[in-house]
Amino acid sequence: MDTTETFHDELEKCLGSINSDGLEKLDPQNIEKLEKISAVAAEHGMNQGKKLIDNLVQVLKNLLEGKSTPDSVSLRLTALDFYINNIKGSSTEEL
């Protein structure tokens, strides 16, 4: 993931997988993918993206443990959707 566009595409694909599978059938591999994407965001100085992804990862883990609700996940997914819709085609400035 060496460009913002690749980062965007990978993040969008992972979120799409989570949405299409449904939270009832949450695949822990998607959480692992999000953690890898978060690391890439950090490497590229995308601090806001990293923060949003890490927040989603934590809520997904909490959901699997029964410590969170689907509404909480939905809120984080909405924030990340907004973020990824605004990074495509953007410059390398802080996102």
SEGUDO-84538 format. One line per field, with one value per residue: x, z, y negated of N, C-alpha, C in turn; residue number from 1. Coordinates in Angstrom, 2 decimals, padded with zeros to 5 digits. Atoms other than C-alpha are relative to their C-alpha. Layout:
BEGIN
n.east <- c(X,...) .
n.up <- c(Z,...) .
n.north <- c(Y,...) .
ca.east <- c(X,...) .
ca.up <- c(Z,...) .
ca.north <- c(Y,...) .
c.east <- c(X,...) .
c.up <- c(Z,...) .
c.north <- c(Y,...) .
n <- c(NUM,...) .
END
This chain:
BEGIN
n.east <- c(000.84,-000.94,000.65,001.26,001.06,-000.06,000.45,001.46,000.62,-000.10,000.87,001.38,000.28,000.13,001.25,001.06,000.11,000.65,001.40,000.73,000.12,000.84,-000.72,000.26,-000.95,-001.26,-001.18,-001.17,-001.03,000.23,-000.62,-001.44,-000.26,000.10,-001.20,-001.08,000.27,-000.31,-001.46,-000.36,000.41,-001.02,-001.21,000.20,000.36,001.45,000.31,001.45,000.45,-000.45,000.82,001.34,-000.10,-000.26,001.23,000.89,-000.55,000.29,001.43,000.29,-000.47,000.94,001.24,-000.21,-000.03,001.28,-000.17,000.38,001.24,-000.08,000.14,-001.32,-000.78,000.57,-000.49,-001.40,-000.01,000.44,-001.12,-001.03,000.52,-000.19,-001.44,-000.52,000.59,-000.71,-001.44,-000.29,-000.39,-000.55,-001.46,-000.64,000.11,000.55,001.40) .
n.up <- c(000.00,000.07,000.37,-000.67,000.72,-000.38,-001.39,000.08,000.57,-000.96,-001.13,000.49,000.20,-001.32,-000.59,000.79,-000.44,-001.32,000.22,000.74,-000.83,-001.16,-001.27,-000.65,000.56,000.08,000.19,-000.67,000.98,000.39,-001.04,000.27,001.17,-000.45,-000.78,000.97,000.68,-000.99,-000.02,001.22,-000.21,-000.86,000.81,000.95,-000.73,000.06,-001.41,-000.23,000.49,-000.98,-001.20,000.30,000.19,-001.31,-000.76,000.53,-000.39,-001.41,-000.17,000.57,-000.97,-001.12,000.46,-000.04,-001.41,-000.61,-000.80,000.82,000.74,001.43,000.21,-000.22,001.20,001.09,-000.14,000.44,001.44,000.65,-000.06,000.93,001.36,000.29,000.17,001.24,001.12,000.12,000.26,001.38,000.84,-000.77,000.02,-001.08,-001.25,-001.13,000.16) .
n.north <- c(001.18,001.11,001.25,000.29,-000.70,-001.41,-000.02,000.20,-001.20,-001.11,000.30,-000.12,-001.43,-000.62,000.47,-000.61,-001.38,000.03,000.36,-001.02,-001.20,000.30,-000.05,-001.28,-000.96,000.73,-000.83,000.57,000.36,001.39,000.82,-000.06,000.83,001.38,000.32,000.21,001.27,001.04,000.15,000.71,001.40,000.60,000.16,001.08,001.21,000.20,-000.17,-000.05,-001.30,-001.01,000.15,-000.51,-001.45,-000.60,000.10,-001.04,-001.30,-000.23,-000.23,-001.33,-000.99,000.05,-000.62,-001.45,-000.41,000.35,001.21,001.14,-000.20,000.28,001.44,000.59,-000.34,000.77,001.37,000.02,-000.27,001.23,000.93,-000.46,000.20,001.41,000.20,-000.56,000.74,001.26,-000.12,-000.39,001.11,001.12,000.10,-000.77,000.72,-000.76,-000.40) .
ca.east <- c(000.00,002.24,-000.33,-003.35,-005.50,-004.29,-004.82,-008.33,-009.14,-007.90,-009.76,-012.94,-012.71,-012.27,-015.17,-017.31,-016.58,-017.61,-020.83,-021.74,-021.07,-022.98,-021.84,-023.43,-020.91,-017.91,-014.74,-011.75,-009.55,-011.19,-010.02,-006.48,-006.68,-007.82,-004.87,-002.48,-004.16,-003.83,-000.08,000.16,-001.76,000.80,003.69,002.20,001.43,-002.31,-002.88,-006.62,-007.16,-005.12,-007.12,-010.46,-009.34,-007.97,-011.22,-013.21,-010.90,-011.37,-015.15,-015.22,-013.14,-015.47,-018.47,-017.02,-016.57,-020.12,-018.90,-020.22,-023.29,-023.86,-024.90,-021.45,-019.85,-022.20,-021.15,-017.47,-018.18,-019.99,-017.03,-014.61,-016.85,-016.79,-013.01,-012.36,-014.76,-012.64,-009.15,-009.48,-007.65,-006.38,-002.82,-000.34,-001.29,-002.31,-005.55) .
ca.up <- c(000.00,-001.23,-002.31,-000.82,-003.51,-002.67,001.03,000.22,-001.88,000.73,003.53,001.47,000.55,004.19,005.37,002.52,003.66,007.22,005.99,003.57,006.03,008.79,012.35,013.42,011.23,011.91,010.64,012.96,009.84,008.94,012.27,011.47,008.06,009.70,012.09,009.12,007.33,010.52,010.55,006.96,007.87,010.61,008.18,005.82,008.55,008.18,011.87,011.69,009.60,012.04,014.95,013.27,012.26,015.72,017.26,014.97,015.70,019.43,019.15,016.88,019.40,022.16,020.09,019.71,023.49,024.10,025.53,022.76,020.57,016.81,017.10,018.41,015.47,013.06,014.37,013.79,010.33,009.40,010.55,008.56,005.47,005.65,006.02,003.06,000.85,001.50,001.01,-002.52,-004.81,-001.96,-001.63,000.83,003.48,006.91,006.65) .
ca.north <- c(000.00,-002.73,-005.33,-007.03,-005.44,-001.92,-002.62,-003.85,-000.78,001.71,-000.03,-000.26,003.44,004.46,002.30,003.63,007.16,006.32,004.70,007.48,010.30,008.56,008.04,011.32,013.16,010.92,012.56,011.99,011.88,008.58,007.19,008.36,006.68,003.45,003.61,003.94,001.04,-001.01,-000.34,-001.54,-004.69,-005.35,-004.83,-007.40,-009.94,-009.46,-010.00,-010.67,-007.55,-005.47,-006.83,-006.03,-002.53,-001.75,-002.95,-000.63,002.30,001.88,001.68,004.76,006.70,005.54,006.63,010.13,010.24,009.01,005.71,003.45,003.01,003.01,-000.66,-001.53,000.28,-001.46,-004.86,-004.04,-002.63,-005.84,-007.94,-005.79,-005.90,-009.68,-009.62,-007.32,-009.27,-012.34,-010.87,-009.54,-011.87,-014.04,-015.22,-013.73,-016.26,-015.03,-013.09) .
c.east <- c(000.88,-000.64,-001.29,-001.13,-000.02,-000.49,-001.53,-000.69,000.01,-000.94,-001.46,-000.40,-000.23,-001.32,-001.20,-000.24,-000.72,-001.49,-000.78,-000.20,-000.97,000.79,-000.23,001.02,001.38,001.19,001.20,001.14,-000.18,000.60,001.51,000.36,-000.05,001.23,001.20,-000.18,000.30,001.51,000.49,-000.36,001.04,001.28,-000.09,-000.44,-001.48,-000.57,-001.50,-000.56,000.37,-000.89,-001.41,000.00,000.21,-001.25,-000.98,000.47,-000.35,-001.47,-000.40,000.44,-000.95,-001.33,000.12,-000.01,-001.31,000.03,-000.39,-001.27,000.22,-000.14,001.34,000.91,-000.48,000.47,001.44,000.12,-000.39,001.14,001.10,-000.46,000.18,001.48,000.48,-000.61,000.72,001.49,000.31,000.30,000.58,001.52,000.56,-000.04,-000.60,-001.48,-000.46) .
c.up <- c(000.00,-000.42,000.79,-000.65,000.36,001.43,000.03,-000.46,000.98,001.19,-000.40,-000.19,001.34,000.66,-000.74,000.41,001.35,-000.17,-000.69,000.81,001.16,001.29,000.74,-000.44,-000.16,-000.04,000.68,-000.96,-000.48,001.03,-000.20,-001.20,000.37,000.79,-000.93,-000.75,000.92,000.06,-001.22,000.12,000.85,-000.79,-000.93,000.68,-000.05,001.40,000.29,-000.46,000.96,001.23,-000.23,-000.16,001.33,000.88,-000.44,000.43,001.45,000.23,-000.59,000.95,001.19,-000.37,000.04,001.43,000.72,000.84,-000.76,-000.76,-001.49,-000.31,000.15,-001.20,-001.17,000.01,-000.50,-001.49,-000.79,-000.02,-000.98,-001.45,-000.42,-000.28,-001.36,-001.22,-000.24,-000.29,-001.44,-000.82,000.75,-000.11,001.16,001.33,001.08,-000.22,001.25) .
c.north <- c(-001.23,-001.32,-000.17,000.77,001.49,000.17,-000.09,001.27,001.17,-000.21,000.15,001.47,000.70,-000.41,000.59,001.44,000.09,-000.28,001.11,001.28,-000.21,000.18,001.31,001.05,-000.65,000.95,-000.66,-000.38,-001.43,-000.96,-000.04,-000.88,-001.48,-000.43,-000.24,-001.31,-001.17,-000.25,-000.75,-001.47,-000.72,-000.27,-001.20,-001.30,-000.32,000.23,000.09,001.34,001.11,-000.02,000.59,001.52,000.69,-000.01,001.09,001.38,000.31,000.30,001.36,001.11,000.06,000.65,001.52,000.55,-000.31,-001.26,-001.27,000.35,-000.26,-001.50,-000.72,000.26,-000.84,-001.45,-000.12,000.25,-001.25,-001.02,000.39,-000.14,-001.45,-000.29,000.51,-000.68,-001.31,000.13,000.35,-001.22,-001.18,000.00,000.82,-000.75,000.90,000.27,000.70) .
n <- c(1,2,3,4,5,6,7,8,9,10,11,12,13,14,15,16,17,18,19,20,21,22,23,24,25,26,27,28,29,30,31,32,33,34,35,36,37,38,39,40,41,42,43,44,45,46,47,48,49,50,51,52,53,54,55,56,57,58,59,60,61,62,63,64,65,66,67,68,69,70,71,72,73,74,75,76,77,78,79,80,81,82,83,84,85,86,87,88,89,90,91,92,93,94,95) .
END
